[in-house]
Amino acid sequence: MLVTFYGGTREVTGSMHMITTQQDRILLDCGLFQGRRKDTAEKNRILPFDPRILTNVILSHAHIDHSGRIPLLVKKNFTGRIFSTRATHGACEYLLPDSAHIQESDADYLNYKAVRSLLADISQGKGEEGTGKRDAAKAVKLLKSGKNSLNREAIDGYIRKYSLERAQSLYSTEDAKAALGSFEGIPCNNEVTIGKDMTCTFYEAGHILGSAISIIKYRDGDRTFTVCYTGDLGRFDKPILKDPAQDFNEADRNVDLMIMESTYGNRTHEGTEDLYQRLRDELNTTFDKGGTVVIPSFAFGRAQELLYVIHELFMKGEVPRVPVYVDSPLASSMTKVFGEHPETYDRETHKTFLETGRNPFIFDKVHFVSSVDESMKLMREEKPHIVISASGMCEVGRILHHLRYRVHNPNNTILIVGYMAEHTLGRKILTLGQEYMESGQKGEPPMIKILGKEYPLKARVVRLGGFSAHADQKEMMRFLKGSNLDVKKIAVVHGEEQSSLSFADHLNQQGFQAFVPHAGETIRV
Ligand SMILES: [Zn+2]
């Protein structure tokens, strides 16, 4: 049995590995590379193999850096099945079309930019002789059909007229929908056949709704080879989801190769235990001053965790029951998916909510904002409330408008509950806001640019670190040492190079045999 590491090796995104036996080729995840367009566009477009050679795909969880290139497989004539847990299938029903929509908007924007710059050249006389300068200047205005919407037809017309190269989306909404038809939702702890003499069993990974650790077994004569793919590993004792599995069926325990993530392989998180207290304190501080709490959040996972914890604080009477607005259509859909999969919840969730007939995420104070009008009305709401909105890193989406209306007021709080990548507005707000708070909010407030305009950042900016969905180094060791697996070798993947290398070192010091593969490397199991 051969294992090839294609993506998510010495980097965090683009997870993809392949298991090859005499008869079959099984793909483990098919993730999108994320980051700056110029670094990722080519990597995403070119698959290192013809998808027609694949038998089936195993999908560890629905996050786009693990699932986001599945529609591309189907677009390129992959005909097998995609095995995942049922909750992952449910989440992909929304996340893959959403990803397609982002790809399509991206291509539209590139085409718009190309036409706009050509017309600008013509209007400034840089174009061919004889083209109407004034017409070109006028035409630029017609490329948009509203303040934030593009006139696709007009743009297409110019692309044809001037034979410009058209930017194509990686895949379309139709491709994403077609891919969903190939999904096969499998419950955890159920062995399914995925190839000749090959099976897969899913176990809880505790990372996000539906996330699974996969045990893949291949029988070759009287010898069985076992690969354990951790996918992304979650943390212990977090709200909602069950902890990462440690009790594996006897037949699954002898692991020849574990493919293990290492996102936080060289770091330790803030504990999960003080999460409730810290959130409670921040909410109370804000409401005492009559302020509003704005929370930029990922639509899948973080938004539902927030609802869960706020619901519990409300039930215990520890914070005033102010209205809670979820202002992100995707987050609203994902909340529905969470509600449909109680099989993934831990014992506390069952005890606190389900046994008393409550839905953990939907309670009388929660409002799911759907229309843009409703969203605009909410910006002007004066009474204290909580807004959970996307995108998580404040790059696009409705969160920008909430920030625009709230950042200038020192009574408001912007709560940072997720990772903010470099060069994002979220990172800027976090860094500048915290610096200003540490200075005792003295002197001129920092200015931040939202949708092209500058605003003074006077609102309190507070980071709550306990929400991370990835196990840190200690928790990964707890998973390994506490499990009943007997692991011969570990391939360390899904981490920045430094993180993976130092985690592999740590594993080797602890008596495991670990290595960090390079992209494209193949090993024999
Ligand atoms: Zn993930």
Residues whose N, C-alpha, C, O or C-beta is under 5 A from the ligand:
A	BS01	ZN	H63 D232
